[in-house]
Amino acid sequence: MAVQAKTPSLHFSHTFHSPSPMPASLSLLFEPLRSMSVASKPQRIRKSLELVTCKSNPNENKQDYLIDAPESVGDGFSFSGGKYSDEPSQSDEWFKKGKMVRAHGVAGSGEKAKDPIFGLTMGVSSQTSADVFRWFCVESGSADKHPVILIHGFPSQAYSYRKVLPVLSKDYHAITFDWLGFGFSDKPQPGYGFDYTLGEYVSSLESLINELAISKFSLVVQGYFSPVVVKYALRHQEKLNNLILLNPPLTAKHANLPSTLSIFSNFLLGEIFAQDPLRASDKALTSCGPYKMKEDDAMVYRRPYLTSGSSGFALNAISRAMKKELKTYVEDMQMILTDKNWNVQTTVFWGQRDCWLNYDGVEDFCKDSNHKLVELPMAGHHVQEDRGEELGQLISKVIRKRSQI
């Protein structure tokens, strides 16, 4: 049964409850969010705050002030009502297509994660696995065919490749996944097993690909995670058949996050805004190009933020890491891709309606580094969302041509 295009009122659901009242200074920070008005097709969403006491175990007499609660009633430090519908949804259908893959060891002391604002113990959905992280992966096409790994950008999900997968699966073994901190993958709290540094993302990608047990493959990566993937590729050139970059940050002007994303790195305000599903998903995906989300698709992207505060805190952490490290990683990527020892066939796809990354300098970079440039005039930053089927066909063509050399 299809879910009606209905979005719940967003509020603090099982958010926090403390023996002491909220400080006046902190209350003032939340005040603008009470009156914030945002559009959501086809209605406007009203935000309100509701403080609810939440126990970790209803059979225990001891009161725990946990931030998360069961998904059925909403389990997040977030402006949310928890699970938005008990009806089958697009998000449920997408989850059924995937599987959980365990990869990359959990670091840290093993202590229970606490939220970065109030220091309250987080609930079970915000805690890390005991030893190895869980990644949500979707595969399509025969495992006997050449693997193509599709990697989403920041911020996004593997779901962004839903239109590309059916096209690629005709001739290839297409694999996509949610990065740690996104979608259905684990979302450890920073400081409790994963800190969301770009270096950790490089090593965790290596762990995941090793677990997938593929020897020779092609990589496709979109947006701000491109420098991370290029760093990985440098270490494993012998494994790569192709590297395809979708609107990557290639120039010095690209090394700064747009305001839509950098706001999540702000002290305290970033933590608060990252808990707003409409700001964290809808605005981040639609402000960078022509992409207009259907309501069913929007709810897939919102769901992690509606059901757990861990998604918002992860977004906040990776935003801070990007703001701090992106410039260095972009410079490193430039050096890698222009080095004479780089021997991976590299193609840059560029959606020319990108509102975040300017096209100036992209053509010159590709020409100077002898990398093929494919322009998509009607696509924006999230090329796979705007021109999914067309992108799938173009990727197939690039890989096929390389295999014939």
Disulfide bonds with the S-S distance in Angstrom:
none
